[in-house]
Each structure stands twice: as C-alpha cells, then as structure tokens.
Amino acid sequence: MQRLPGSGTFSHGVHPDEHKEATEGLPIERMPFVSRFVLPLSQHIGAPCRPVVRPNQRVRRGQLVAEPGGFVSTALHSPVTGRVVGIGPRRHPNGQLVQAIEIEADPLDPQDMPDQSFGDPLTMPVPELIDLVQRGGMVGLGGAAFPSHVKYKLPEGRSARWLVLNGCECEPFLTCDHRVMVEHPDRVLRGIQIVGRLLGVEEAVIGVELNKPDAIEALRHAIEDAGDLVVPTRVQGVKVKYPQGAEKMLIKALFDVEVPAGKLPLDVGMVVNNVGTMAAVADWFDHGRPLVERVITVSGPGVRRPANLLVPIGTPIRAVLEYCDALGPDVQEIVMGGPMMGQPVASLDAPVLKGTSGLLVFTESRDQAMRACIKCGRCLEACAYNLNPSRLGRLARAGRIEEMERYHLMDCMECGACTWACPSRIPLVQLFRSAKGNLRKIKAAAK
C-alpha cells in the first residue's frame, strides 16, 4: 500500500505562494509573560469546560482552572502563577463574547512549572492513558483544536493499523510545525510512541512536505538515534501542494488510499494527528506540563520582526503583535491562522487560543470586488474533494440551502482552495461556511 518516499500527492489542489522565507529559519523564542491572561472556556470543538476556581483565588502555573464539560471537552490550566480576577464574558477572536477566566500574573513569581510524572505511559493501561490525555488539556494543534482523547478512544470493535502524522504545514506563511520538527524531533518521536502504543498501531508514518528537508533530516536522525522503538516509525516526503495537510489528502498521498465521502480515516484503519500535538503529549506525560503554551508564527507584510514564538495560552493578541512590532499605521487586516483557512481577528484584546497556529498581518485588504461567475471551471480543478464549488456557490447565493446537501456540501473541508482559484473573486468558502451553519439550524429545528 505504501508509496515511494517523495512521490506522494493527490489530485487537484492549488499552489499558492509559500511566503515562508521570513520565519522558516528563525528558532523558536519565548514570548515574555504579560500582566493579564484571558482563558475562554470554549476554545475547542465540543462542550465548554467548567470553572473550578473562583474570583480572587490564587493559582499556580499549570494548575487546573476548568474541568471538561463532557466527553467531547477537555481540561483548561492556568498559563501563569497569579490571581483569578474575574469569570465572565470576554471577547473571543471571532468577535463574540464568551465565558472566560481572567488571570492576573504575579509579577514577582519566576513562572516556573515543576516536573511531575504519571508513570511509564508505554506500560500504563489504555483507559488511564486516555483519561490523562483529557486531563492534560490536549487538543489538535493543527488548527481544528479537536479534543485529542476523543480521537484516541476507538469505538468498540474498531482498530487502527497506522498512526499518520501531519508535518506538511501547507498553509502559506506558517512555520511553527516546521520549527518544532527541526528543534524538537525527539519530543515529536516520543509523543508518537505514546499515542501509537495507546492506539495499538502497527506503524507510524510522518508526512512532511519536501520544502522542509531540514525537518525530514532531523526526524530521521531522531528515529535512528532512538534505536528499537515500541512503534516502528518512518518519515516520508510528500509533494508541495495545498491542501496537502488535510487528513484525507495526506492519506491519499502517503498510501494511495481514498477515505470515502462521509467516512473518517479510522474507516480505513488510520488515525491522523499533528506533529505539534505529539510534542505536547510528550511534555505532559514526561514532565507533567499541561497544554498552557504553544508555538505560533507571527508573519506577514505588516510584521517588522517576524518570529516563531512560544506563547502562553490566553496572551492578548495585541501584546503578541506589539512584541513583533506589527501594529503600524499601514495595517489593514490581521488573520488568526493561515491565509487560506484562518479567520480575521475581530478584536486585538482577544487572546491566543490552543488552536492558534499563527497571527498574520497584512498591509493591503485581501477583499476584492466580486464579479459574476465566468464558468471557467478553475474551482473544480482546485477542489481536492472533487466537489462542484461553482454549483454550490450558485445554490448558496440563491438561498437553496437544503438542495446543497445533495451536492455534498457537508463534505467540504473549507480549505479555501476554490476561493483562491476563482478569477471572479467569489467568496465561495464563506458562502459554504454560512450555508453549513444554516443547514444545521434547519435540521435542529426539524428535530
């Protein structure tokens, strides 16, 4: 089933300019701690977590401040030692007010986090491992922020043969995963062993785009130096193309296997994770460090000091941009995430979240005047899922939302390739995102 290293790809897709040169060679640096942090209780897919602290309570760095609100939910920990100054509505990056915990950092505390251990994760019972993953606040760090333990708890009677690791980072500008692979390949490999053993897989395969040869080399050296591994692991280069990092596209590129429409990778015996998530899992099990910080890329034409920063969760976006000298008078738009799938930031007072992979600053508005569809077919050529974005766009603009489902609207992963390829600048992915929300409301009302 495996393809030769470097030959993997998928049909369709696009080739946007990479724009990674500003940060791909910059080592990860720590963002200084600020005075206040805001922790939204909803920063992952699923139920919000529930506060277990109260206003004026002193908390230490890494302490649990909110417990999971259900199975599809995860824990939340304080990024600093300090005092809880409030629990209530705070601004989210999407502009909405959401329940959050606000913490004031202790300016005299060194903000250390002592090591702790839970025992050997390679011999620990699987249910205990899954519970610990949830308690550590682990989510997918590729952007979707799906609670990791949910993906690891396989349904009764199901099994996985492969653990697939996404090291593609195909979004333009972003280089945070690249730097984690280059600087911490041992942590990535350690996380793979823990999760691979938990899932009981036969092999782990790390897919890395060929524009990151230093990451491929670092990971291969880490594997060689590790000797005998509990989970056999290999690195495979894949061609540079967007959206190579989408899990179904990566599976196609690595194994030449298609995940059927409406199905999940587990239906073909695979579980897909991000390389950054593996490093976070290793930190949690080996040192007792929950997910209280993450690496993000700060880049774009409006950033005078681009960087790959290790940022505490809850740090205000404004503080990060000020640190990188990115709030000049020429700024037109700020995007959280990559330019293809990221979302415009509605408030600079909103915080960095667990799922924040980057902050991009643009000096020109990316919005352009929309023109009529010329039926050129470029959106069809761009769609890796072989959908018909042009037809779906016409149905969306006509308000025929329920009819869109017949044309596989819900299979759209909102990668933005169709919007990027459209010469008429029709905001196709925004139309689809809105239509999906309306369709869910229609179905909920029907129930």
Secondary structure, DSSP 8 states (H G I E B T S, - for coil): ----TT-B--SS-B------TTTTT--EEE----SEEEEES--SSSS--EE---TT-EE-TT-EEEE-SSSS---EE-SSSEEEEEEEEEE-TTS-EEEEEEEEE-TTS---------S-TTTS-HHHHHHHHHHTT-B-TTTT--BHHHHHS--TT---SEEEEE----SSS--HHHHHHHH-HHHHHHHHHHHHHHHT-SEEEEEEETT-HHHHHHHHHHHHHH-S-SS-EEEEEE---BTTTSHHHHHHHHH-----TT--GGGGTEEEEEHHHHHHHHHHHHH---S-EEEEEEESTT-SS-EEEEEETT-BHHHHHHHTT---TT--EEEES-TTT-EE-S-TTSB--TT--EEEEESS-------------HHHHH-TT---HHHHHHHHHTT-HHHHHHTTGGG-----HHHHH-TT---HHHHHHHHHHHHHHHHHHH-
